[in-house]
Amino acid sequence: MPITAAADIYVEEAFYNIRYYAGKCFTTTQTGTCLPEVCQCSSRGLWYSHSFNVTQPDGFIYIKCSMLFDLREVYSDSLKVRIVEFSSPRIRPNENFPLSSGYLVTFSCNVDITNYYVTFQWDCLNNESVDTMIEETTNQSSTITRKLHLKHDNQTCTCISNVDGYIANAYLRVYVSKVPVLQINDSRVCNDSFSTSISCTISTEFSMYGFDMWEHTFRGIYIRSLKGKVDGRRSSLTIASCRFQDAGDYRCYGWTNVNGETFSANKSVSLYINGPPLIVSATKRLGQNVTLSVLFCSSSYPDPMWLHLGTPIKNSTQMTQILYNTSLPIQVYNVTVMCAGYMTNLTTELFMAGRFVACLKNDFGEVRKTFLVNLKKSKGFMVSFDFRSIIIGITALGICIVTSSVTVVLMKGRRKSSVVHVVGPHELSTIPIYHSAPSAEPVIHIYDSANAGYLEVIDYASSQSHYSERNNKESGDGVSNTTTNEHDYEEID
């Protein structure tokens, strides 16, 4: 036994003294007795132990232990320790748990280490040990591939790593899903009026399986349910003639039954319809100007063009056309949904009339909307006539006969009734007088011709009498204008 019941330990340049006294173990690195996880002593003083942390990542450290015996003899021993730093191995599958039955799954085992050679050994789903492949690699990883079955559920996969003689293991419990796996077409595109088919296939090891109704949605809104044609493990849906309303997502539902418990799965595919623009509505607004509008949806960016009497319209001060992006409500199998649509406007002045056509084109076709615009009277107008002699005229208000030098102004306001204001020769009018330009083409009027086309009885005596009376009145000084109520016809009893 060492005479001092103590031991000296040297770790590189550090020194530790451990001694046993009065039934307790002490060390110079701590004040008081040793903690069990730090240092321990033999009750007879035959052995001593000390724990310490190694901070260097790799290489060698030298440890020396010495004891003092009788006759002051010191006995010692030394040890060279190799330091290897690496992480514990980790196993990961390439899919999330639970894994799908009937599919290949790759397991990888990784160890974080540098400058050392690592070997791997697998014990993974050993009931298929014939297919097990062990890879030895220096890049600190190894992979194996297994085909999953329901019998692998709840089994353990083990990876054994050997780093320069140091062994470390990793374990992974495998979970296999009882939910069926559905395979469906990729997103499909159907041209307008063509047919398309969507199919869904179920994969499962169970004997009881089936399909539910397909579900059609548009931007997350439920549209309708459809029954697919089932043939074995496949359910198919056929659209005979694609229309804009058939666009959206189609979801397939499949199920399996395991010991009375049902496990369901679903998967969707998007269907895109390529076709000409779909006109949602069209309006014609009459005001100070005429505004024609068409609201429509389009599967690609549109290129609208307006025509007037068959001629393309260019933007001008008289005609302006604009295209807006907007969101439009449309009816899809009696369900209202919103589509990314457009609105095209054409604004013209009132005197522009005739046949207007909105030509809506995109990458897949063209549609047209026709508008007929008729000239209408404005809600407010004024027409004036300046008479210097006897004039007989026909207006929209009736027949107006004016004598002498007067001005007749026809006005129509917001009210339905019209107002005729007669301005005499001595009256100051505050009403603006408008003179209309002559028509581009002569307008034949029934009163333009002196020959009425029929015999007319003329009383020369009466006419001469009226002519003489008029001359007398106009030649007399200080005589006021009067109106006579005498009749130039013979009364019959």
C-alpha positions as CSV (number, residue, x, y, z in Angstrom):
1,M,0.0,0.0,0.0
2,P,1.2,3.5,-0.7
3,I,2.5,4.9,2.6
4,T,0.6,8.2,2.1
5,A,-2.7,6.6,0.8
6,A,-2.4,9.0,-2.2
7,A,-1.7,9.1,-5.9
8,D,-0.4,11.8,-8.2
9,I,-1.9,12.1,-11.7
10,Y,-0.4,14.1,-14.5
11,V,-2.5,15.0,-17.6
12,E,-0.3,16.9,-20.0
13,E,0.7,19.9,-17.9
14,A,-2.1,19.5,-15.4
15,F,-1.5,17.9,-11.9
16,Y,-4.1,16.1,-9.8
17,N,-3.5,14.7,-6.3
18,I,-6.0,12.2,-4.8
19,R,-5.8,10.9,-1.3
20,Y,-7.8,8.8,1.1
21,Y,-8.3,10.0,4.6
22,A,-10.7,9.1,7.4
23,G,-12.9,7.1,5.1
24,K,-13.2,9.9,2.6
25,C,-11.7,10.8,-0.8
26,F,-10.2,14.2,-1.4
27,T,-8.6,15.9,-4.5
28,T,-6.7,19.1,-5.0
29,T,-9.1,20.2,-7.7
30,Q,-12.0,20.5,-5.3
31,T,-12.4,21.9,-1.9
32,G,-13.9,19.2,0.3
33,T,-14.6,15.6,-0.5
34,C,-14.7,14.2,-4.0
35,L,-17.9,14.0,-5.9
36,P,-18.5,10.5,-7.3
37,E,-18.6,11.7,-10.9
38,V,-15.2,13.5,-10.4
39,C,-12.9,11.3,-8.3
40,Q,-13.0,8.1,-6.2
41,C,-10.6,6.3,-3.8
42,S,-10.2,2.7,-2.6
43,S,-10.9,2.1,1.1
44,R,-7.5,0.3,1.3
45,G,-5.7,2.8,-0.8
46,L,-5.0,0.4,-3.6
47,W,-6.6,2.4,-6.4
48,Y,-7.6,6.0,-7.2
49,S,-9.6,7.4,-10.1
50,H,-10.1,10.9,-11.5
51,S,-12.4,12.2,-14.4
52,F,-11.6,15.2,-16.5
53,N,-12.8,16.7,-19.8
54,V,-10.8,16.5,-23.0
55,T,-11.1,19.8,-25.0
56,Q,-8.8,19.0,-28.0
57,P,-10.7,17.5,-31.0
58,D,-8.2,14.9,-32.0
59,G,-4.6,13.8,-31.5
60,F,-2.9,12.2,-28.5
61,I,-2.7,13.1,-24.8
62,Y,-0.2,11.6,-22.2
63,I,-1.3,10.6,-18.7
64,K,1.1,9.6,-15.9
65,C,0.2,8.2,-12.4
66,S,2.7,7.8,-9.5
67,M,2.6,6.5,-5.9
68,L,5.0,6.6,-2.9
69,F,5.8,3.3,-1.1
70,D,8.2,2.3,1.7
71,L,11.8,3.3,1.6
72,R,10.7,6.3,-0.2
73,E,10.4,4.5,-3.5
74,V,8.2,6.0,-6.2
75,Y,6.5,3.8,-8.7
76,S,4.8,5.2,-11.8
77,D,3.2,4.3,-15.1
78,S,2.1,6.3,-18.2
79,L,-0.4,6.0,-20.9
80,K,-0.8,7.6,-24.4
81,V,-4.4,8.2,-25.2
82,R,-5.7,8.8,-28.7
83,I,-8.6,11.4,-29.0
84,V,-11.2,10.9,-31.7
85,E,-14.2,13.2,-32.0
86,F,-17.3,12.2,-34.0
87,S,-21.0,12.4,-33.6
88,S,-23.3,9.4,-33.0
89,P,-24.6,8.0,-36.2
90,R,-28.1,9.0,-37.3
91,I,-30.6,7.1,-39.5
92,R,-33.1,8.9,-41.7
93,P,-35.5,7.7,-44.4
94,N,-36.1,9.7,-47.5
95,E,-39.8,9.9,-46.7
96,N,-41.7,11.1,-43.6
97,F,-43.3,8.5,-41.3
98,P,-45.6,6.7,-41.7
99,L,-44.0,5.2,-44.9
100,S,-46.1,4.0,-47.8
101,S,-46.5,0.3,-48.3
102,G,-45.4,-1.1,-51.7
103,Y,-42.8,1.7,-52.4
104,L,-39.0,1.8,-52.3
105,V,-37.6,3.7,-49.4
106,T,-34.0,4.7,-49.0
107,F,-32.4,4.8,-45.5
108,S,-29.2,6.8,-44.9
109,C,-26.8,6.5,-41.9
110,N,-24.5,9.5,-41.3
111,V,-21.6,10.2,-39.0
112,D,-20.0,13.7,-38.7
113,I,-16.2,13.1,-38.6
114,T,-13.1,14.2,-40.5
115,N,-9.7,12.6,-41.1
116,Y,-10.9,9.1,-40.1
117,Y,-12.0,6.1,-41.9
118,V,-15.6,4.9,-41.0
119,T,-17.1,1.6,-41.8
120,F,-20.9,0.9,-41.7
121,Q,-22.9,-2.2,-41.1
122,W,-26.7,-2.5,-41.5
123,D,-29.3,-4.6,-39.8
124,C,-32.4,-3.2,-41.3
125,L,-35.6,-5.1,-42.0
126,N,-33.6,-8.3,-41.6
127,N,-36.5,-10.4,-43.0
128,E,-35.1,-9.3,-46.3
129,S,-31.4,-9.9,-45.5
130,V,-30.8,-11.4,-48.9
131,D,-31.3,-7.9,-50.4
132,T,-29.2,-6.1,-47.8
133,M,-26.2,-4.2,-49.2
134,I,-23.5,-3.0,-46.9
135,E,-21.4,0.0,-48.1
136,E,-18.1,1.0,-46.7
137,T,-17.2,4.6,-47.5
138,T,-14.9,7.3,-46.4
139,N,-17.5,10.1,-46.9
140,Q,-19.1,9.4,-43.5
141,S,-22.4,8.1,-44.9
142,S,-24.0,4.9,-46.1
143,T,-27.4,4.2,-47.7
144,I,-29.6,1.2,-48.4
145,T,-32.9,0.8,-50.2
146,R,-35.8,-1.4,-49.1
147,K,-39.2,-2.1,-50.5
148,L,-41.7,-1.5,-47.7
149,H,-44.6,-3.9,-46.9
150,L,-47.1,-4.0,-44.2
151,K,-45.2,-6.7,-42.4
152,H,-42.4,-4.2,-41.8
153,D,-44.6,-2.0,-39.6
154,N,-43.1,-1.5,-36.1
155,Q,-39.7,-3.2,-37.0
156,T,-36.3,-1.7,-36.0
157,C,-33.6,-0.7,-38.4
158,T,-30.0,-0.6,-37.0
159,C,-26.9,1.1,-38.3
160,I,-23.4,0.2,-36.8
161,S,-20.6,2.6,-37.4
162,N,-16.9,1.8,-36.7
163,V,-14.6,4.8,-36.3
164,D,-11.0,3.6,-36.0
165,G,-12.1,0.9,-33.7
166,Y,-14.7,2.9,-31.8
167,I,-18.2,1.4,-32.3
168,A,-21.4,3.5,-32.2
169,N,-24.9,2.4,-33.1
170,A,-28.1,4.1,-34.3
171,Y,-31.6,2.7,-34.2
172,L,-34.8,3.6,-36.1
173,R,-38.3,2.2,-35.6
174,V,-40.2,1.8,-38.9
175,Y,-43.9,2.7,-39.2
176,V,-45.8,1.6,-42.3
177,S,-49.0,3.5,-43.2
178,K,-52.3,1.6,-43.8
179,V,-53.7,4.5,-45.9
180,P,-53.9,3.7,-49.6
181,V,-51.6,5.4,-52.1
182,L,-53.3,7.3,-54.9
183,Q,-51.7,8.1,-58.3
184,I,-53.4,10.6,-60.5
185,N,-52.6,12.4,-63.8
186,D,-50.5,15.5,-63.9
187,S,-52.3,18.8,-64.5
188,R,-54.1,18.6,-67.8
189,V,-55.0,21.2,-70.5
190,C,-58.1,20.8,-72.7
191,N,-58.9,22.9,-75.7
192,D,-62.5,24.3,-76.1
193,S,-65.0,21.7,-77.4
194,F,-62.4,18.8,-77.2
195,S,-62.7,15.8,-74.8
196,T,-60.3,14.8,-72.0
197,S,-60.1,12.0,-69.4
198,I,-58.7,12.0,-65.8
199,S,-57.8,8.8,-64.1
200,C,-56.9,7.8,-60.5
201,T,-55.2,4.6,-59.5
202,I,-55.2,3.1,-55.9
203,S,-52.2,1.1,-54.5
204,T,-52.7,-1.1,-51.4
205,E,-51.9,-4.5,-50.0
206,F,-55.3,-4.9,-48.5
207,S,-58.1,-6.8,-50.2
208,M,-60.8,-4.3,-49.3
209,Y,-60.6,-1.0,-51.1
210,G,-62.7,1.3,-53.3
211,F,-63.4,4.8,-54.6
212,D,-65.8,7.6,-53.6
213,M,-67.3,10.3,-55.8
214,W,-65.0,12.8,-57.5
215,E,-65.2,16.4,-56.4
216,H,-65.0,19.4,-58.7
217,T,-63.9,22.7,-57.1
218,F,-62.9,26.1,-58.6
219,R,-60.5,28.2,-56.5
220,G,-61.5,26.3,-53.4
221,I,-65.3,26.6,-54.0
222,Y,-67.2,23.4,-54.3
223,I,-68.9,23.1,-57.7
224,R,-70.3,19.5,-58.1
225,S,-69.7,15.8,-57.4
226,L,-69.1,13.3,-60.2
227,K,-69.2,9.6,-60.4
228,G,-66.2,8.0,-62.0
229,K,-66.0,4.8,-64.0
230,V,-64.3,2.2,-61.9
231,D,-62.3,-0.5,-63.5
232,G,-60.3,-2.6,-61.0
233,R,-57.9,-0.3,-59.2
234,R,-58.7,2.7,-61.4
235,S,-61.4,5.3,-61.4
236,S,-61.7,7.5,-64.6
237,L,-63.6,10.7,-65.3
238,T,-64.3,11.7,-68.9
239,I,-65.4,15.2,-70.1
240,A,-66.8,14.9,-73.6
241,S,-66.7,18.6,-74.5
242,C,-64.5,20.9,-72.5
243,R,-66.0,24.3,-71.7
244,F,-64.9,27.2,-69.6
245,Q,-67.1,26.0,-66.7
246,D,-65.2,22.7,-66.6
247,A,-61.9,24.4,-65.4
248,G,-60.8,23.8,-61.8
249,D,-59.5,21.1,-59.6
250,Y,-60.8,17.5,-59.6
251,R,-60.2,15.5,-56.4
252,C,-60.1,11.7,-56.3
253,Y,-61.1,9.8,-53.1
254,G,-60.0,6.3,-52.3
255,W,-60.2,4.1,-49.2
256,T,-59.1,0.8,-47.6
257,N,-60.6,-1.2,-44.8
258,V,-58.3,-3.0,-42.2
259,N,-60.0,-5.0,-39.5
260,G,-63.1,-2.9,-39.7
261,E,-61.2,0.4,-39.6
262,T,-61.4,2.6,-42.7
263,F,-58.4,4.5,-44.0
264,S,-59.0,7.2,-46.6
265,A,-56.8,9.2,-49.0
266,N,-57.4,11.8,-51.7
267,K,-55.4,13.5,-54.4
268,S,-56.3,16.3,-56.9
269,V,-55.4,17.3,-60.4
270,S,-55.9,20.7,-62.1
271,L,-57.7,21.0,-65.4
272,Y,-57.1,24.1,-67.5
273,I,-59.4,25.1,-70.4
274,N,-58.0,26.8,-73.5
275,G,-60.6,28.7,-75.4
276,P,-61.8,32.1,-76.7
277,P,-62.9,34.8,-74.3
278,L,-66.2,34.2,-72.4
279,I,-68.5,37.2,-72.5
280,V,-70.1,37.7,-69.1
281,S,-72.2,40.8,-69.8
282,A,-72.5,43.8,-72.1
283,T,-74.0,47.2,-71.5
284,K,-74.8,50.4,-73.4
285,R,-75.1,53.7,-71.5
286,L,-76.4,56.9,-73.1
287,G,-75.6,60.3,-71.6
288,Q,-73.7,63.2,-72.9
289,N,-71.7,60.5,-74.6
290,V,-72.3,56.9,-75.6
291,T,-70.4,54.3,-73.5
292,L,-70.3,50.6,-74.7
293,S,-68.9,48.0,-72.2
294,V,-68.1,44.3,-72.4
295,L,-67.2,42.2,-69.4
296,F,-65.4,38.9,-70.2
297,C,-63.1,36.2,-68.9
298,S,-60.1,34.9,-70.8
299,S,-57.7,32.1,-70.3
300,S,-54.8,34.2,-71.7
301,Y,-54.2,37.9,-72.0
302,P,-56.7,39.4,-74.5
303,D,-56.3,41.7,-77.4
304,P,-59.7,43.5,-77.8
305,M,-60.5,45.6,-80.8
306,W,-63.5,47.8,-81.6
307,L,-65.0,48.2,-85.0
308,H,-67.4,50.9,-86.3
309,L,-69.3,50.1,-89.5
310,G,-66.7,47.4,-90.1
311,T,-63.7,49.7,-89.7
312,P,-61.2,49.3,-86.8
313,I,-61.4,52.2,-84.4
314,K,-58.3,54.2,-83.3
315,N,-58.2,56.2,-80.1
316,S,-59.2,59.9,-80.7
317,T,-61.0,62.7,-79.1
318,Q,-64.3,61.4,-80.5
319,M,-63.7,57.7,-79.7
320,T,-61.8,56.3,-76.7
321,Q,-61.3,52.6,-75.9
322,I,-59.8,51.2,-72.6
323,L,-59.1,47.7,-71.2
324,Y,-59.3,47.1,-67.5
325,N,-58.4,44.1,-65.3
326,T,-61.2,43.1,-62.9
327,S,-62.7,40.2,-61.0
328,L,-66.0,39.0,-62.4
329,P,-68.7,36.7,-60.9
330,I,-69.7,33.9,-63.3
331,Q,-72.0,31.0,-63.0
332,V,-70.4,27.6,-63.0
333,Y,-73.0,24.8,-62.9
334,N,-75.3,27.1,-60.9
335,V,-72.6,28.1,-58.5
336,T,-71.3,31.7,-58.4
337,V,-67.5,32.0,-58.5
338,M,-65.1,34.8,-59.3
339,C,-62.8,34.7,-62.3
340,A,-59.9,36.9,-63.3
341,G,-61.6,38.9,-66.0
342,Y,-61.4,42.0,-68.1
343,M,-63.6,45.0,-69.0
344,T,-63.3,46.8,-72.3
345,N,-64.9,50.2,-72.8
346,L,-65.6,52.3,-75.9
347,T,-66.8,55.9,-75.4
348,T,-68.1,57.9,-78.4
349,E,-69.7,61.2,-78.9
350,L,-73.5,61.4,-79.4
351,F,-73.4,62.1,-83.2
352,M,-71.5,58.8,-83.8
353,A,-74.1,56.1,-84.6
354,G,-74.4,52.9,-86.4
355,R,-73.1,49.4,-85.8
356,F,-70.3,48.9,-83.3
357,V,-68.6,45.6,-82.8
358,A,-66.3,44.5,-79.9
359,C,-63.9,41.9,-81.2
360,L,-62.4,40.0,-78.3
361,K,-59.3,37.8,-79.2
362,N,-56.8,35.7,-77.2
363,D,-54.4,33.0,-78.1
364,F,-57.1,30.4,-78.6
365,G,-59.9,32.1,-80.5
366,E,-62.2,35.1,-81.0
367,V,-65.7,36.2,-80.1
368,R,-67.7,39.3,-81.0
369,K,-70.4,41.4,-79.4
370,T,-72.5,43.8,-81.6
371,F,-74.1,47.1,-80.5
372,L,-76.5,49.2,-82.5
373,V,-76.4,52.9,-81.6
374,N,-79.2,55.1,-82.9
375,L,-79.1,58.9,-82.9
376,K,-81.4,60.4,-80.3
377,K,-82.3,63.9,-79.3
378,S,-80.4,65.3,-76.4
379,K,-82.2,66.0,-73.1
380,G,-81.5,69.8,-73.6
381,F,-81.5,71.6,-77.0
382,M,-82.5,74.9,-78.5
383,V,-83.4,75.7,-82.1
384,S,-84.1,79.3,-83.3
385,F,-85.5,80.8,-86.5
386,D,-85.2,84.4,-87.5
387,F,-88.1,85.4,-89.7
388,R,-88.1,88.6,-91.7
389,S,-91.2,87.6,-93.7
390,I,-94.1,85.3,-93.5
391,I,-92.6,81.8,-92.8
392,I,-94.4,78.5,-92.5
393,G,-92.3,75.8,-90.8
394,I,-92.7,72.3,-89.3
395,T,-90.8,71.4,-86.2
396,A,-90.9,68.5,-83.8
397,L,-93.4,70.6,-81.8
398,G,-95.9,70.9,-84.6
399,I,-96.6,73.5,-87.3
400,C,-95.6,77.1,-86.5
401,I,-96.8,80.0,-88.6
402,V,-95.1,83.3,-87.8
403,T,-95.8,86.6,-89.4
404,S,-93.9,89.9,-89.3
405,S,-90.4,90.2,-88.2
406,V,-90.0,87.9,-85.1
407,T,-87.7,85.2,-83.9
408,V,-89.0,81.9,-82.7
409,V,-86.9,79.9,-80.3
410,L,-87.8,76.3,-79.6
411,M,-86.5,75.0,-76.3
412,K,-86.7,71.7,-74.7
413,G,-85.6,71.2,-71.2
414,R,-85.6,68.3,-68.7
415,R,-89.4,68.3,-68.6
416,K,-91.4,66.5,-71.3
417,S,-93.4,69.6,-72.3
418,S,-91.7,72.0,-74.7
419,V,-91.7,75.8,-74.6
420,V,-92.1,78.1,-77.6
421,H,-91.0,81.7,-77.0
422,V,-91.8,84.3,-79.6
423,V,-89.6,87.4,-79.6
424,G,-91.2,90.4,-81.3
425,P,-89.3,93.0,-83.3
426,H,-89.2,95.5,-80.4
427,E,-88.5,92.9,-77.6
428,L,-85.0,92.5,-76.2
429,S,-84.3,88.7,-76.0
430,T,-81.9,87.2,-73.5
431,I,-82.3,83.8,-75.0
432,P,-79.3,82.8,-77.1
433,I,-80.2,82.2,-80.7
434,Y,-78.7,79.2,-82.5
435,H,-78.7,78.8,-86.3
436,S,-78.4,75.3,-87.6
437,A,-76.2,74.6,-90.6
438,P,-77.8,73.4,-93.8
439,S,-78.0,69.7,-94.3
440,A,-75.2,68.0,-96.4
441,E,-77.9,66.6,-98.6
442,P,-81.1,68.4,-99.6
443,V,-84.2,67.4,-97.6
444,I,-87.3,67.4,-99.7
445,H,-90.2,68.9,-97.7
446,I,-93.9,68.9,-98.7
447,Y,-94.0,72.7,-98.3
448,D,-91.0,73.4,-100.5
449,S,-93.0,73.2,-103.7
450,A,-95.5,75.9,-104.7
451,N,-97.5,73.4,-106.7
452,A,-99.5,71.6,-104.1
453,G,-100.7,69.0,-106.6
454,Y,-104.4,69.8,-106.2
455,L,-106.8,72.5,-107.3
456,E,-107.1,75.4,-104.8
457,V,-110.0,77.9,-104.7
458,I,-108.8,81.4,-104.3
459,D,-111.2,84.4,-103.5
460,Y,-109.5,87.2,-105.3
461,A,-111.8,89.7,-103.9
462,S,-111.1,88.7,-100.3
463,S,-107.4,88.5,-101.0
464,Q,-107.5,92.0,-102.5
465,S,-109.5,93.3,-99.5
466,H,-106.9,91.9,-97.1
467,Y,-104.1,93.3,-99.1
468,S,-105.6,96.8,-99.2
469,E,-106.4,96.7,-95.5
470,R,-102.8,95.8,-94.7
471,N,-101.4,98.6,-96.9
472,N,-103.7,101.1,-95.2
473,K,-102.6,100.0,-91.8
474,E,-98.9,100.1,-92.6
475,S,-99.1,103.5,-94.3
476,G,-101.1,105.2,-91.5
477,D,-99.3,107.2,-88.8
478,G,-100.0,106.4,-85.2
479,V,-102.3,103.4,-86.0
480,S,-101.6,100.4,-83.8
481,N,-101.6,96.9,-85.0
482,T,-104.9,95.1,-84.6
483,T,-106.2,91.6,-85.1
484,T,-109.5,90.9,-86.8
485,N,-111.8,88.0,-86.0
486,E,-113.8,88.3,-89.2
487,H,-114.4,85.1,-91.2
488,D,-114.0,84.8,-94.9
489,Y,-116.4,81.9,-95.3
490,E,-120.2,81.5,-95.6
491,E,-122.0,80.0,-92.7
492,I,-124.6,77.4,-93.6
493,D,-127.7,76.9,-91.3
